[in-house]
Amino acid sequence: MSGRADIAMIEEYAARSPISKWLGFSAQENGADVLFHLAVDERHIGNALIRALHGGAIAAFLEFSAEAMLHARLHGERRLSSINADIDYLTSARAQNMTARVRLVRVGRRIAFVEAVGWQKDEASPVAAGRFRFRIGEEK
């Protein structure tokens, strides 16, 4: 599947999700890859004193990005449900937009292992990294 086809499936998936609107979620083609974006908003701020993003907003963004990419790669034909999520917060995230890249580690018949890494200014300096397991259900 090309980046362009992924984007169409991701946008369709995101349009049906209230969390994507809350996150200011978007995706864009980057060569053969897809990059995901969180548009920062006041409601995403966790610590007003230092103007840092809330860890829950970061986790939701990474998990939704991972789920949207998996949805696109499965052509939207299978039901997905989250089994678990592990998030490593690597540094404080400022009140700035975030970008993430998703990697499908392994997609089996029943379980998928997905990783997502999020950064703000420089991909070489990630803010958070997440590992997700999704149950792949029956066809819709």
C-alpha positions in Angstrom: 0.0 0.0 0.0 1.4 3.4 -0.9 1.7 6.4 1.4 -1.2 8.1 -0.5 -3.5 5.1 0.0 -2.5 4.9 3.7 -3.4 8.6 4.1 -6.9 8.2 2.6 -7.6 5.2 4.9 -6.2 7.1 7.9 -8.2 10.3 7.2 -11.4 8.2 6.9 -10.6 6.5 10.2 -9.8 9.7 12.0 -12.9 11.5 10.7 -15.1 8.9 12.6 -13.1 9.4 15.9 -13.8 12.0 18.5 -10.3 11.6 20.0 -8.8 12.6 16.7 -10.7 15.9 16.7 -9.7 16.5 20.4 -6.0 15.8 19.5 -6.0 18.0 16.4 -4.8 14.8 14.7 -3.6 14.7 11.1 -1.4 12.6 8.9 0.7 13.4 5.9 2.6 11.5 3.3 6.4 11.7 3.7 7.9 9.8 0.7 6.9 6.2 1.2 6.2 6.8 4.9 3.4 8.5 6.8 4.0 11.1 9.6 1.3 11.9 12.2 0.7 15.3 13.8 -0.8 16.5 17.0 -1.8 20.2 16.9 -1.2 21.5 20.4 -4.1 23.2 22.2 -4.6 24.6 25.7 -6.6 21.5 26.6 -3.5 19.4 26.0 -1.4 21.3 28.7 -0.8 19.2 31.8 1.4 21.5 33.8 0.5 25.2 33.3 3.6 26.4 35.2 6.1 25.0 32.8 3.7 24.8 29.8 4.2 21.1 29.3 1.9 18.7 27.4 0.0 16.3 29.5 1.3 12.7 29.4 -2.2 11.4 28.7 -2.5 13.6 25.6 0.9 12.3 24.4 -0.1 8.7 25.1 -3.5 9.1 23.3 -1.7 10.7 20.3 0.8 7.9 20.0 -1.8 5.1 20.5 -4.3 6.7 18.0 -1.5 7.1 15.4 -0.5 3.4 15.8 -4.1 2.3 15.6 -4.8 4.4 12.5 -1.7 3.1 10.7 -2.7 -0.5 11.5 -6.3 0.2 10.3 -4.9 1.5 7.0 -2.6 -1.5 6.5 -5.5 -3.9 7.1 -7.5 -2.0 4.6 -10.1 -1.2 7.2 -11.4 -4.7 6.9 -10.8 -6.0 10.5 -11.9 -4.8 13.9 -9.1 -3.7 16.2 -9.0 -3.5 20.0 -6.2 -2.4 22.3 -4.6 -5.1 24.4 -2.1 -2.9 26.2 0.2 0.1 25.8 3.6 0.9 27.2 4.7 4.5 27.0 8.2 5.8 27.8 8.3 9.5 28.5 11.8 10.5 27.5 11.8 14.2 28.1 9.3 17.0 29.0 7.1 17.9 26.0 6.7 21.7 25.6 3.4 23.3 24.5 4.3 22.7 20.8 3.0 20.5 18.0 4.2 16.9 18.0 5.0 14.6 15.1 5.1 10.8 15.3 6.3 8.0 13.1 4.7 4.5 13.4 6.4 1.2 12.7 4.4 -2.0 12.4 6.7 -4.5 14.1 4.6 -7.6 13.4 1.1 -8.1 12.2 -0.1 -11.6 12.7 -3.5 -13.1 12.2 -4.8 -12.2 15.7 -2.3 -9.8 17.3 -0.3 -6.8 16.0 2.8 -5.3 17.6 3.2 -1.6 16.8 5.7 1.1 17.9 5.3 4.8 17.7 7.9 7.5 18.4 6.9 11.1 19.0 9.1 14.3 18.8 8.7 18.0 18.6 11.6 19.8 17.0 13.9 17.1 16.0 13.2 13.4 15.3 16.6 12.6 16.8 15.4 13.9 20.1 12.2 12.0 20.8 9.8 13.1 23.5 8.1 9.7 24.0 8.0 6.2 22.6 5.2 3.7 22.8 4.8 0.0 22.2 1.3 -1.2 21.6 -0.4 -4.6 21.2 -3.7 -4.8 19.3 -6.1 -7.6 19.0 -7.1 -8.2 15.3 -10.7 -9.3 15.3 -13.1 -10.6 12.7 -13.8 -9.0 9.4 -16.3 -6.2 9.5 
